[in-house]
Amino acid sequence: MLGTILIVLLVLALFGALPRWSHSRDWGYAPTGGLGLVLLIVVILLVLGRI
């Protein structure tokens, strides 16, 4: 249950970090890449049964 909630929150944060506005376009895809890495680690931990 906790893992599912964590994945949903991370996916929402991943979509929220996309550079859509003019002030955040200079950031590039760094925020999205960082959140994507965290999401990947959580998914791997869920598959291995650690969460």
N, C-alpha and C positions, 0 to 999 in steps of 0.2 A: 504494500500500500504506500509506504513512504517513498519507495523507488519510483512509482508511477507519478506521484505528486511532484517529485524532484525533476523528473523528465519533462513533465508538462510545463513547469516553471522555467526550466532551461530553454525549452523550445520557444516559449513566449519571449524570453529575454533575447534569444537569438534573432527573432524577427524584429524586435524592438531596436536592435543595434544596427540594422541595415541603414546605410547612409542615404536617406531620402530627402532630407532638407538641405538647403543651401549652406547652412553653417556647418553641417556635419559631413559634407562631401569632401572636404580637405582631409578628413581623418582616414579616408580610404576604407579598406575592409578589415582593418586591424581589430576593431571591437567585435565584429562578427566572427573573425577567425579565432579569437580568444575564447569566445563563448562556444563556438563549434568544437574546439578542443576539449573544453570542460564537458560538453554534452557527449562527446565520443568516449571520454574516460568513464563517465557515469554509465553509459550503455555497456561498455566492456565489463565494468564491475557487476552490473546486473546479470549479464550473461554468465559470468563466472560464479554468481551466487554470493558475492561478498556484501551486497546491500539487501 
